[in-house]
Amino acid sequence: MKEKILAVLAEIRPMLQRDGGDVEFVDLTEDNVVQVRLRGACGSCPGAMMTLKGGIERLMKERIPEVHSVENVPFQ
């Protein structure tokens, strides 16, 4: 499933990069939660949650029905 996730993120990445952001795959949990890290402008954008849930998660679940949700893992 990781290959499918990476393919979806590769599809989304150019749109994020046009706005100065990016997305990085972090992990896939046992309960099929995809963990990503929003980077650049996306990491600090007020609309980041809309991008995450309305864009990335929606497309991810559409293309990979096994995915339960997508979560942002902030930098520590």
N, C-alpha and C positions, 0 to 999 in steps of 0.2 A: 504494500500500500504506500510505502514511502516514495516510491518512484512516481506514483500518481499524484501525490501531494506536491512533490517538487515540480511536476509538470504544470499543475494549476498555478503554483506560485510564479513559475517562469512566465506564464501567460499574463498574470496580474502585474508583475514587476515593471514593465515598461510604462504603464499608466502612473504608477507611484513615482517612478524616477523622473518623469516629466515635471512633477511637482516638487522635486527635490528630496523625495523620500525613497524608502526601500523596505523590503520585508525579508526576514531571514528565518528559515526553518530552524526550530530549536529541538523539538521532540514530538513523539506521538505517544500518548499515555496508553495504558492497558485498556481504558474505557473509551478509546478512540477520540480523545480530545487532542486536537492539533495545537501545539504550542509554537507560537511565532514571536519574533521580536520586530517591532516597527522601528525603523531607523531613520536618521536624517530628519527632514521636515515632518515626516509622519509620526515620529516619536514624541514630538511636542505640539502637534497640531490640535486645536480644540475639537476638530471633527474626527479625531483618530478612531474613536469608538464607532462612529458611523462607517468609516472606511473598513474597520475590522469586521463588524457584524453585518452591515448592509452590503458590503462588497466582497471581501475575502471569504467570510464564513458562508454567505449565500452561494457563491460560486463553488466553493469547496464541497458543500453538501449536495449541490446540484450534480456535480461531476462524480462525487464519491459518496454515495448514500450511506456508507458505513460510518462516516465521520459524524460524531455527535455534536461537536462545537469547535470553535477556534478561539483561543485565548492569547492575549499578549503577555509576554514574560518580560518585564522591564529590566534594564541593566541594573546590576547591583553594585 
